[in-house]
Amino acid sequence: MQVLSVASEVFPLVKTGGLADVVGALPAALAPHGIRTRTLVPGYPAVMAKARKPLKRAGFDDLFGGPASILTVDHQGLDLLVLDAPHLFDRDGGPYVDGNGRDYPDNFRRFAALSLAAAEIAGGLLADWTPDLVHAHDWQSALAPVYMRFGAARAVPSILTIHNIAFQGQFGAEIFSELALPPEAFSIDYVEYFGDVGFLKGGLQAASAITTVSPSYAGEILEPEFGMGFEGLLTARASSLYGIVNGIDTDVWNPQTDPHIAGTYGSASLKKRHANRKALSARFDFDDAPGPIFCVVSRLTWQKGMDVLIEVIDDIVGNGGKLAVLGSGDPVIEVAFKAAAARHPRRVGIVVGYDEPLSHLMQAGADAILIPSRFEPCGLTQLYGLRYGCVPVVARTGGLADTIVDANAAALGAGCATGFQFSPVSAASLRRTLRRVFTAYGQPKVWSRLQTQGMKSDVSWNGSAQAYADLYSSLLAKG
Ligand code: ADP
């Protein structure tokens, strides 16, 4: 089976969040199922820099304002198709925002171009390869299923995966004339959304099937609280909506071989984690008092519940804990963490920025990872936590609810607990759960059992790759 995956990020070349990890890991996970995935991504500078021997496979004279080509690039086992369109993608700044954090004003053109290129490939643009199915991810590639409906790829099945429904790709109606779609596409059945143009909206209508990244989130987005306006549309399409939990790349995230940590270890050699605690403490200038080190590796946003965590920092320190934060995002939240660090020298620290190697050391050196998200489609950092014996303390929502077994008395007794869940997302409820965490940490046998149980959890792609393979096959069988 030949699949075209299309996305705006792919690990290890361009990453702002979990989307990149998933897009980067799925091809290898699907290969044993007889599925060859080629991944279409924008030719950002970071991607072009890795394109050592690019082969031009097709060209566009004018793709949304300039010439463009499709290049094939192999990078670390990834079979990439790169949309080289310098007028759209050759820019300083991030994939979506400029150096000042502002959305590029032509994002609609940039990602319509990506989507159109995918639809053209599905329709036979490349002389030597046509996919059987297109798998699009998030709003940036959500127009692919729409373009397919109106082009040569009409009969090719498509899947749209929602990694986070909060990002919808909404633009004023005036951009519609630039999208090269027929007038009937500006309707409730396609991209029209309350008088505007909605990229995600169009994709959700046009895709043969919709997936999201955990079973709980697939249920939650049918409700107004989580559906963010799409609950009605998704309820109408519920028979084509699937929740498939993300896995992680267990080679990249392996405490027994990880080159980014101070000392490698496994579930049978948990004592060796100590070298990582020391390295982490040095990095954050912590003292060497005992007590649990909590960590956060996250976008610092309201979604992630960081404001709630800030309210309990004094309790964490008051109970003998420490807090190491790695992240960036909302400036107000960054300032609040910095103020807490100033209030609690050698006990609380924050590194503002994005640091992949440090994110590994955090999981290896901290005792617990805090994830108080208000909503979480899947979440990856709790899965890394499980794999590294860094016990997840999570809000009971979305993929967090699906992947962590709460350490209540029954689960502890049965030996199946892997972390702590709390609900609702409030300071009072988090505080209550932290009391349970401190109690468990004070009982070394209980704690190490939690760690080893987590490390035994299957966080690989094995089960989920099978689920995607089954879905692909069922769509192809429907013809
Ligand atoms: P989301 O995609 O909503 O941001 P996920 O938990 O699904 O959240 O994925 C976040 C990914 O980004 C994880 O791989 C996490 O380790 C990584 N990450 C988040 N913030 C940072 C950071 N500041 N430095 C390094 N990695 C980070």
Boltz pocket constraint, residues with backbone or C-beta under 6 A from the ligand:
constraints:
  - pocket:
      binder: B
      contacts: [[A, 16], [A, 17], [A, 18], [A, 19], [A, 21], [A, 164], [A, 297], [A, 298], [A, 299], [A, 326], [A, 327], [A, 328], [A, 351], [A, 353], [A, 354], [A, 355], [A, 356], [A, 359], [A, 378], [A, 379], [A, 380], [A, 381], [A, 382]]
      max_distance: 6.0
